[in-house]
Amino acid sequence: MAERFRKGDHVTWSSHGAPAEGTVEEEITSDTEAAGRTVRASEDEPQYRVRSEKSGGEAVHKPSALKKK
């Protein structure tokens, strides 16, 4: 099972091939619109809305793309 994250967790991910850091803003557990796109998620396969420290922008990632800092 993939790692679970909580709001406020400091995480890293790859953004266009470069490392990015930020904070988990929300766990998404149902289909919704977030960060400008349709997000397909469920309780068993959540996704996470994160905010970049550098740009302040939002992104949504699967747990496999995130690592705790």
ROGUTOR-823623 format. One line per field, with one value per atom (N, C-alpha, C, O, CB): residue number from 0; residue in one letter; chain; atom name; x, y, z. Coordinates in nm, 2 decimals, always signed. Glycine has a CB too. Layout:
num	[NUM ...];
residu	[a ...];
chaine	[A ...];
atome	[CA ...];
px	[X ...];
py	[Y ...];
pz	[Z ...];
//
This chain:
num	[0 0 0 0 0 1 1 1 1 1 2 2 2 2 2 3 3 3 3 3 4 4 4 4 4 5 5 5 5 5 6 6 6 6 6 7 7 7 7 7 8 8 8 8 8 9 9 9 9 9 10 10 10 10 10 11 11 11 11 11 12 12 12 12 12 13 13 13 13 13 14 14 14 14 14 15 15 15 15 15 16 16 16 16 16 17 17 17 17 17 18 18 18 18 18 19 19 19 19 19 20 20 20 20 20 21 21 21 21 21 22 22 22 22 22 23 23 23 23 23 24 24 24 24 24 25 25 25 25 25 26 26 26 26 26 27 27 27 27 27 28 28 28 28 28 29 29 29 29 29 30 30 30 30 30 31 31 31 31 31 32 32 32 32 32 33 33 33 33 33 34 34 34 34 34 35 35 35 35 35 36 36 36 36 36 37 37 37 37 37 38 38 38 38 38 39 39 39 39 39 40 40 40 40 40 41 41 41 41 41 42 42 42 42 42 43 43 43 43 43 44 44 44 44 44 45 45 45 45 45 46 46 46 46 46 47 47 47 47 47 48 48 48 48 48 49 49 49 49 49 50 50 50 50 50 51 51 51 51 51 52 52 52 52 52 53 53 53 53 53 54 54 54 54 54 55 55 55 55 55 56 56 56 56 56 57 57 57 57 57 58 58 58 58 58 59 59 59 59 59 60 60 60 60 60 61 61 61 61 61 62 62 62 62 62 63 63 63 63 63 64 64 64 64 64 65 65 65 65 65 66 66 66 66 66 67 67 67 67 67 68 68 68 68 68];
residu	[m m m m m a a a a a e e e e e r r r r r f f f f f r r r r r k k k k k g g g g g d d d d d h h h h h v v v v v t t t t t w w w w w s s s s s s s s s s h h h h h g g g g g a a a a a p p p p p a a a a a e e e e e g g g g g t t t t t v v v v v e e e e e e e e e e e e e e e i i i i i t t t t t s s s s s d d d d d t t t t t e e e e e a a a a a a a a a a g g g g g r r r r r t t t t t v v v v v r r r r r a a a a a s s s s s e e e e e d d d d d e e e e e p p p p p q q q q q y y y y y r r r r r v v v v v r r r r r s s s s s e e e e e k k k k k s s s s s g g g g g g g g g g e e e e e a a a a a v v v v v h h h h h k k k k k p p p p p s s s s s a a a a a l l l l l k k k k k k k k k k k k k k k];
chaine	[A A A A A A A A A A A A A A A A A A A A A A A A A A A A A A A A A A A A A A A A A A A A A A A A A A A A A A A A A A A A A A A A A A A A A A A A A A A A A A A A A A A A A A A A A A A A A A A A A A A A A A A A A A A A A A A A A A A A A A A A A A A A A A A A A A A A A A A A A A A A A A A A A A A A A A A A A A A A A A A A A A A A A A A A A A A A A A A A A A A A A A A A A A A A A A A A A A A A A A A A A A A A A A A A A A A A A A A A A A A A A A A A A A A A A A A A A A A A A A A A A A A A A A A A A A A A A A A A A A A A A A A A A A A A A A A A A A A A A A A A A A A A A A A A A A A A A A A A A A A A A A A A A A A A A A A A A A A A A A A A A A A A A A A A A A A A A A A A A A A A A A A A A];
atome	[N CA C O CB N CA C O CB N CA C O CB N CA C O CB N CA C O CB N CA C O CB N CA C O CB N CA C O CB N CA C O CB N CA C O CB N CA C O CB N CA C O CB N CA C O CB N CA C O CB N CA C O CB N CA C O CB N CA C O CB N CA C O CB N CA C O CB N CA C O CB N CA C O CB N CA C O CB N CA C O CB N CA C O CB N CA C O CB N CA C O CB N CA C O CB N CA C O CB N CA C O CB N CA C O CB N CA C O CB N CA C O CB N CA C O CB N CA C O CB N CA C O CB N CA C O CB N CA C O CB N CA C O CB N CA C O CB N CA C O CB N CA C O CB N CA C O CB N CA C O CB N CA C O CB N CA C O CB N CA C O CB N CA C O CB N CA C O CB N CA C O CB N CA C O CB N CA C O CB N CA C O CB N CA C O CB N CA C O CB N CA C O CB N CA C O CB N CA C O CB N CA C O CB N CA C O CB N CA C O CB N CA C O CB N CA C O CB N CA C O CB N CA C O CB N CA C O CB N CA C O CB N CA C O CB N CA C O CB N CA C O CB];
px	[+0.08 +0.00 +0.09 +0.19 -0.10 +0.05 +0.12 +0.12 +0.03 +0.07 +0.22 +0.23 +0.12 +0.08 +0.37 +0.06 -0.04 +0.02 +0.12 -0.16 -0.03 +0.02 -0.10 -0.21 +0.07 -0.06 -0.16 -0.14 -0.03 -0.15 -0.24 -0.23 -0.12 -0.11 -0.37 -0.03 +0.08 +0.21 +0.32 +0.05 +0.21 +0.33 +0.42 +0.37 +0.30 +0.55 +0.64 +0.69 +0.74 +0.77 +0.67 +0.70 +0.79 +0.80 +0.57 +0.85 +0.92 +0.86 +0.80 +1.07 +0.88 +0.83 +0.91 +0.98 +0.68 +0.90 +0.97 +0.87 +0.76 +1.02 +0.92 +0.84 +0.91 +1.01 +0.80 +0.87 +0.94 +1.08 +1.17 +0.92 +1.11 +1.25 +1.33 +1.44 +1.31 +1.28 +1.36 +1.29 +1.17 +1.37 +1.37 +1.30 +1.22 +1.26 +1.41 +1.11 +1.03 +0.99 +0.99 +0.90 +0.97 +0.93 +0.80 +0.78 +1.04 +0.73 +0.61 +0.54 +0.59 +0.51 +0.41 +0.33 +0.20 +0.14 +0.30 +0.16 +0.03 -0.08 -0.08 +0.02 -0.17 -0.28 -0.41 -0.49 -0.30 -0.42 -0.54 -0.53 -0.45 -0.66 -0.59 -0.60 -0.73 -0.84 -0.60 -0.73 -0.85 -0.89 -0.81 -0.82 -1.01 -1.06 -1.18 -1.25 -1.09 -1.22 -1.33 -1.30 -1.22 -1.46 -1.36 -1.34 -1.38 -1.48 -1.43 -1.29 -1.32 -1.23 -1.16 -1.28 -1.25 -1.17 -1.07 -1.11 -1.26 -0.94 -0.84 -0.72 -0.68 -0.80 -0.65 -0.53 -0.55 -0.46 -0.41 -0.67 -0.70 -0.73 -0.73 -0.60 -0.76 -0.78 -0.88 -0.90 -0.65 -0.93 -1.02 -0.93 -0.84 -1.11 -0.96 -0.88 -0.96 -1.08 -0.83 -0.91 -0.98 -0.92 -0.80 -0.97 -1.00 -0.94 -1.05 -1.17 -0.89 -1.01 -1.10 -1.04 -0.92 -1.15 -1.11 -1.06 -0.94 -0.84 -1.17 -0.95 -0.84 -0.73 -0.61 -0.90 -0.75 -0.65 -0.66 -0.70 -0.66 -0.61 -0.62 -0.52 -0.42 -0.61 -0.54 -0.44 -0.42 -0.51 -0.47 -0.32 -0.29 -0.26 -0.19 -0.16 -0.33 -0.31 -0.20 -0.20 -0.44 -0.09 +0.03 +0.05 +0.01 +0.15 +0.11 +0.15 +0.30 +0.37 +0.09 +0.36 +0.50 +0.55 +0.49 +0.54 +0.66 +0.72 +0.78 +0.78 +0.83 +0.84 +0.91 +0.81 +0.82 +0.99 +0.71 +0.62 +0.49 +0.42 +0.60 +0.45 +0.32 +0.21 +0.09 +0.30 +0.24 +0.14 +0.09 +0.16 +0.20 -0.02 -0.08 -0.06 -0.05 -0.23 -0.05 -0.04 -0.11 -0.13 +0.10 -0.15 -0.21 -0.13 -0.10 -0.36 -0.09 -0.01 -0.06 -0.12 +0.14 -0.03 -0.05 +0.05 +0.16 -0.05 +0.02 +0.12 +0.25 +0.35 +0.06 +0.25 +0.38 +0.47 +0.60 +0.35 +0.42 +0.51 +0.57 +0.65 +0.43 +0.52 +0.56 +0.65 +0.64 +0.44 +0.74 +0.82 +0.83 +0.84 +0.97 +0.82 +0.82 +0.96 +1.06 +0.79 +0.97 +1.10 +1.15 +1.26 +1.09];
py	[-0.12 +0.00 +0.13 +0.13 +0.00 +0.22 +0.35 +0.42 +0.41 +0.44 +0.50 +0.59 +0.69 +0.74 +0.66 +0.71 +0.81 +0.94 +0.93 +0.76 +1.05 +1.18 +1.25 +1.22 +1.26 +1.35 +1.43 +1.58 +1.62 +1.41 +1.66 +1.80 +1.85 +1.82 +1.87 +1.94 +1.99 +1.92 +1.97 +2.00 +1.80 +1.72 +1.79 +1.84 +1.58 +1.80 +1.86 +1.75 +1.65 +1.93 +1.77 +1.67 +1.72 +1.84 +1.61 +1.63 +1.66 +1.58 +1.48 +1.64 +1.63 +1.56 +1.62 +1.72 +1.58 +1.55 +1.60 +1.68 +1.64 +1.47 +1.80 +1.89 +1.93 +2.00 +2.02 +1.87 +1.89 +1.86 +1.92 +2.04 +1.75 +1.69 +1.76 +1.71 +1.72 +1.86 +1.92 +1.90 +1.88 +2.08 +1.89 +1.86 +1.98 +2.10 +1.83 +1.96 +2.06 +2.02 +1.91 +2.09 +2.12 +2.10 +2.18 +2.28 +2.14 +2.13 +2.20 +2.13 +2.04 +2.22 +2.17 +2.12 +2.06 +2.11 +2.23 +1.94 +1.88 +1.97 +2.01 +1.74 +2.01 +2.10 +2.02 +2.06 +2.20 +1.91 +1.83 +1.69 +1.67 +1.90 +1.59 +1.46 +1.45 +1.49 +1.35 +1.41 +1.41 +1.26 +1.17 +1.47 +1.23 +1.09 +1.07 +0.96 +1.05 +1.16 +1.14 +1.23 +1.32 +1.18 +1.19 +1.27 +1.41 +1.45 +1.21 +1.50 +1.65 +1.73 +1.67 +1.69 +1.86 +1.95 +2.01 +2.07 +2.06 +2.01 +2.07 +2.10 +2.03 +1.97 +2.21 +2.26 +2.26 +2.23 +2.16 +2.30 +2.32 +2.20 +2.20 +2.40 +2.09 +1.96 +1.87 +1.89 +1.89 +1.77 +1.68 +1.57 +1.52 +1.61 +1.55 +1.45 +1.33 +1.34 +1.52 +1.21 +1.09 +1.03 +0.99 +0.99 +1.02 +0.97 +0.89 +0.91 +1.08 +0.81 +0.74 +0.72 +0.75 +0.60 +0.66 +0.63 +0.53 +0.55 +0.56 +0.44 +0.34 +0.39 +0.34 +0.21 +0.49 +0.55 +0.70 +0.77 +0.50 +0.76 +0.91 +0.98 +0.92 +0.94 +1.11 +1.19 +1.31 +1.33 +1.24 +1.39 +1.49 +1.63 +1.64 +1.46 +1.73 +1.87 +1.92 +1.93 +1.96 +1.97 +2.02 +2.17 +2.20 +1.94 +2.25 +2.38 +2.40 +2.36 +2.48 +2.44 +2.46 +2.57 +2.68 +2.48 +2.55 +2.65 +2.76 +2.88 +2.60 +2.72 +2.82 +2.91 +3.03 +2.74 +2.85 +2.92 +2.96 +3.05 +2.85 +2.89 +2.91 +2.84 +2.85 +3.06 +2.78 +2.71 +2.58 +2.53 +2.69 +2.54 +2.41 +2.31 +2.33 +2.43 +2.18 +2.07 +1.95 +1.96 +2.03 +1.85 +1.73 +1.61 +1.60 +1.71 +1.53 +1.41 +1.29 +1.29 +1.44 +1.17 +1.05 +1.03 +1.09 +0.93 +0.94 +0.93 +0.87 +0.90 +0.83 +0.79 +0.74 +0.85 +0.82 +0.64 +0.96 +1.07 +1.16 +1.24 +1.16 +1.14 +1.22 +1.15 +1.03 +1.28 +1.22 +1.17 +1.26 +1.39 +1.14 +1.21 +1.30 +1.36 +1.29 +1.22 +1.48 +1.55 +1.54 +1.59 +1.70];
pz	[+0.00 +0.00 +0.00 +0.07 +0.12 -0.07 -0.08 +0.05 +0.13 -0.20 +0.07 +0.19 +0.19 +0.09 +0.20 +0.31 +0.33 +0.38 +0.46 +0.42 +0.35 +0.39 +0.46 +0.44 +0.27 +0.54 +0.61 +0.58 +0.55 +0.77 +0.60 +0.58 +0.67 +0.78 +0.62 +0.60 +0.68 +0.66 +0.69 +0.82 +0.61 +0.58 +0.48 +0.38 +0.53 +0.51 +0.42 +0.32 +0.37 +0.49 +0.19 +0.09 -0.02 -0.04 +0.04 -0.10 -0.22 -0.34 -0.32 -0.21 -0.46 -0.58 -0.70 -0.68 -0.60 -0.81 -0.93 -1.01 -1.04 -1.01 -1.05 -1.12 -1.25 -1.25 -1.04 -1.36 -1.49 -1.49 -1.54 -1.54 -1.42 -1.41 -1.30 -1.27 -1.53 -1.23 -1.12 -0.99 -0.99 -1.15 -0.88 -0.75 -0.71 -0.73 -0.65 -0.64 -0.58 -0.44 -0.41 -0.67 -0.36 -0.22 -0.19 -0.25 -0.12 -0.09 -0.05 +0.06 +0.13 -0.17 +0.08 +0.19 +0.14 +0.04 +0.29 +0.20 +0.17 +0.22 +0.34 +0.23 +0.13 +0.17 +0.19 +0.28 +0.06 +0.12 +0.13 +0.07 -0.02 +0.06 +0.14 +0.08 +0.00 +0.06 +0.19 -0.12 -0.21 -0.22 -0.26 -0.35 -0.18 -0.18 -0.26 -0.25 -0.03 -0.35 -0.44 -0.57 -0.56 -0.38 -0.68 -0.80 -0.78 -0.72 -0.92 -0.82 -0.80 -0.90 -0.98 -0.66 -0.90 -0.98 -0.88 -0.78 -1.05 -0.91 -0.83 -0.91 -1.01 -0.71 -0.88 -0.95 -1.10 -1.18 -0.92 -1.14 -1.28 -1.36 -1.49 -1.34 -1.30 -1.38 -1.30 -1.18 -1.41 -1.37 -1.31 -1.24 -1.30 -1.41 -1.11 -1.03 -1.01 -0.95 -0.90 -1.04 -1.02 -0.89 -0.89 -1.14 -0.78 -0.66 -0.58 -0.61 -0.57 -0.49 -0.40 -0.27 -0.25 -0.47 -0.17 -0.04 -0.05 +0.02 +0.05 -0.15 -0.17 -0.25 -0.24 -0.23 -0.33 -0.42 -0.41 -0.51 -0.57 -0.30 -0.28 -0.37 -0.41 -0.13 -0.38 -0.44 -0.34 -0.25 -0.59 -0.36 -0.26 -0.33 -0.43 -0.18 -0.28 -0.33 -0.25 -0.13 -0.32 -0.32 -0.26 -0.30 -0.41 -0.28 -0.22 -0.25 -0.25 -0.16 -0.15 -0.37 -0.38 -0.29 -0.29 -0.53 -0.22 -0.14 -0.23 -0.20 -0.05 -0.35 -0.43 -0.51 -0.51 -0.53 -0.58 -0.67 -0.60 -0.64 -0.79 -0.49 -0.43 -0.51 -0.47 -0.42 -0.62 -0.71 -0.65 -0.56 -0.84 -0.69 -0.65 -0.75 -0.87 -0.62 -0.71 -0.79 -0.72 -0.60 -0.83 -0.80 -0.74 -0.78 -0.90 -0.78 -0.68 -0.71 -0.64 -0.54 -0.66 -0.71 -0.64 -0.54 -0.54 -0.75 -0.44 -0.33 -0.37 -0.31 -0.22 -0.48 -0.53 -0.58 -0.59 -0.64 -0.61 -0.66 -0.55 -0.58 -0.76 -0.43 -0.32 -0.22 -0.21 -0.24 -0.16 -0.05 +0.06 +0.04 -0.10 +0.19 +0.30 +0.31 +0.29 +0.43 +0.35 +0.36 +0.50 +0.54 +0.33];
//
